[in-house]
Amino acid sequence: MPVYVYRAVTDKGLVVKNKVEEASKQALVKRLKNNGITPIEVIQVAYRGKSQAKKKKNVTDIQEIIKNVNTTRIGKVDSTKKLSTIEKMNLYLAATEKVTTRDLVIFSENFYLLKKANFNNIHALNTIIQSTENITLKGVLEDILAGVEAGEYMYTTMEYYSDIFPFIYINMIKVGELSGSLTNSLGQAVTYLEENDKLTKKIRKIIIPNVIQFVGILGLLIAGTLFAIPQIQNLFDEIGTEATLPAITIWFQNFINFMGTIWYLPTMAIIGAIAGILFYVNTPKGKYNFHYFKYTMPIFGKLIFSLDLSRVMKAMHLNLENGMRIQDALEVSKNIVNNYVMLSIIETSINNMLTGYSWIDPFEKSGLCSSMTTEMLKIGMQTDLTEMLGKLLEYIDMDINNTIEKIIKVLPEVSYSIVGVVLIFFVCVVLVPVIQVYMGGFLFSAYL
């Protein structure tokens, strides 16, 4: 039979494409119309004769299976069957399933691929919802779909699910929808989620084992001071030896005993300090100072600033590519970050443009941007800003990768140093007296 490839429009306005066999072109058009599909183009691509009906190797013949299987029960559902307790528990757990970063990455990748294939948002969301296994995410996507069908932007519904979609992710989608470059924004969102997850795993792999070691040694130190050291002291007293515990052991034992009698005072002081810091950080000035500290803190400060600057410049690059003015591009791009320092820099840039000054000056005067960054922006203003932003993003990405490599090298050294200091202290306070008892040197002073 002849083989045809057709493109058609469904009754819902979706464009579909398929490859089918039919006796004639007229018969295929008639069949499509009977199914509520309006054909746009029908092209004959091949003719499958008897020679092509030859059975393929390693392909199961489904007809042979059907001849020997009772298929009358396939697809039947026993509506009277009641769910067991385990099934009810599994259903409840599935309904409250947490949406992980991996779920978001899979959703974003699928959405990105469908958008590249020219799917509209409604068709893409419908397709993804059907294949989403996480029930929680599926319900959220259905809510987003309902909003899109009602004429809303996707990001407006995502903002109600800030516990699932990160702030930066939502605003990446917002920039894409407002600039008409949702496909590019989805690509950036996928990259952001994957890189952020990869970096988090690397840092956790370095920090968590060392934290466990630190807590374990600290626990042994306190337990040895409270239980082992008194037993050694009692042994010295019973034998009547003149040997004494090391001075550092006696000092630490007295310190632990003293803290045990007034434990409520340091506890209240710590709780008060934390409450005071949280209260200050929640004030406008405190939040600004805290966000500035995040950009200038040791080890991680430069990385955090570079990541925020990269996101702002990527969003601005997208907006400029779609014909936005610099002022409008900055206005939309500022929503990509939630750091008050970066927001104040961008707001000052916008105000400078309104008063006829350079929008690059606030970035330069902040003292946070490198001279290379500001110089490239200035050259871009004199030549082609969109093209220069592309080169600037390449430079920032290289700088971010170099910073991450340095952090990965420095973190283990810092962690090992802290654990090493605690371990040395543990040896001096606990192990030295234990070794002293094991060696039995105190028995000679008792005998004499």
Buried (B, 14 or more C-beta within 10 A) or exposed (E): BBBBBBEBBEEEEBEEEEEBEBEEBEEBBEBBEEEEBEBEEBEEEEEEEEEEEEEEEEEEEEEEEEEEEEEEEEEEEEEEEEEEEEEEEEEEEEEEBEBEEEBBBBBBBBBBBBBEEEBBBBBBBBBBBEEBEBBBBBBBBBBBBEBBEEEEBBBBBBBEBEEBBBEBBBBBBBBBBBBBBBBBBBBBBBBBBBBBBEBEEBBEEBBEEBBEBBEEBBEBBBEBBEEBBEEBBEBBEEEEBEBBBEEEBBEBBEEBEEEEEEEEEEEEEEEEEEEEEEEEBEEEEBBBBBBBEBBEEEEBBBBBBBBBBBBBBBBBBBBBBBEBEBBBBBBBBBBBBEBBBBBBBBBBBBEBBEEEEBBBBBBBEBEBBBEEBBBBBBBBEEEEBBEBBBEBBEBBBEBBEEBBEEBBEEBBEBBBEEBEEBBEBBBBBBBBBBEBBEEEEBEEBEEE
